[in-house]
Amino acid sequence: MSKYEVIIYWSDEDGRFIAEVPELPGCMADGETRASVLSNVETVIAEWLETAELEGREIPVPKGRLAYA
């Protein structure tokens, strides 16, 4: 499991759970259950990190829980 914060919520519009990773721009996944969306987002995080490394982009250091105003 990655150390990045993952926010999971239900989307009525999509009829699925959505997982977003705030520290990795554009990194998100969906799934029919909380378990499936968590599994899916871990795959997407790994792919995001791999792509960033291949393209020479900066990879953010996981900050843990983020504070929102």
C-alpha positions as CSV (number, residue, x, y, z in Angstrom):
1,M,0.0,0.0,0.0
2,S,1.2,3.5,-0.8
3,K,1.7,6.1,1.8
4,Y,-0.3,8.8,-0.1
5,E,-3.6,10.0,1.3
6,V,-6.6,8.6,-0.5
7,I,-10.1,10.1,-0.4
8,I,-12.9,7.8,-1.1
9,Y,-16.5,8.9,-1.7
10,W,-19.7,7.7,-3.4
11,S,-20.7,9.4,-6.7
12,D,-24.5,9.3,-7.4
13,E,-23.7,10.6,-10.9
14,D,-21.4,7.6,-11.6
15,G,-23.1,5.1,-9.4
16,R,-19.7,4.0,-8.1
17,F,-17.1,4.8,-5.4
18,I,-14.5,7.3,-6.4
19,A,-10.9,7.5,-5.0
20,E,-8.8,10.6,-5.4
21,V,-5.1,11.1,-4.4
22,P,-4.8,14.8,-3.8
23,E,-0.9,14.8,-3.8
24,L,-0.8,13.2,-7.3
25,P,-2.6,15.5,-9.8
26,G,-5.1,13.6,-11.8
27,C,-4.6,10.4,-9.9
28,M,-8.0,8.8,-9.3
29,A,-9.9,5.5,-9.8
30,D,-13.4,4.1,-9.4
31,G,-15.0,0.9,-8.2
32,E,-18.2,-0.8,-7.3
33,T,-17.2,-1.3,-3.7
34,R,-14.9,0.4,-1.2
35,A,-12.6,-2.6,-1.4
36,S,-12.5,-2.6,-5.2
37,V,-11.9,1.2,-5.5
38,L,-9.0,1.0,-3.0
39,S,-7.4,-1.9,-4.9
40,N,-7.9,0.0,-8.2
41,V,-6.4,3.3,-6.8
42,E,-3.3,1.4,-5.6
43,T,-2.8,0.2,-9.1
44,V,-3.3,3.7,-10.5
45,I,-0.9,5.2,-7.9
46,A,1.8,2.7,-9.0
47,E,1.2,3.6,-12.7
48,W,1.3,7.3,-11.9
49,L,4.6,7.0,-10.1
50,E,6.1,4.9,-12.8
51,T,5.1,7.3,-15.5
52,A,6.4,10.3,-13.6
53,E,9.7,8.6,-13.1
54,L,10.0,7.7,-16.8
55,E,9.2,11.2,-17.8
56,G,11.6,12.8,-15.3
57,R,8.8,14.5,-13.4
58,E,9.2,15.3,-9.7
59,I,7.5,12.7,-7.5
60,P,5.9,14.3,-4.4
61,V,7.0,12.9,-1.0
62,P,3.9,11.5,0.8
63,K,2.8,14.0,3.5
64,G,0.2,11.7,5.2
65,R,-3.0,13.3,6.2
66,L,-3.6,16.6,4.5
67,A,-5.4,19.5,6.3
68,Y,-8.2,21.3,4.5
69,A,-9.7,24.7,5.3
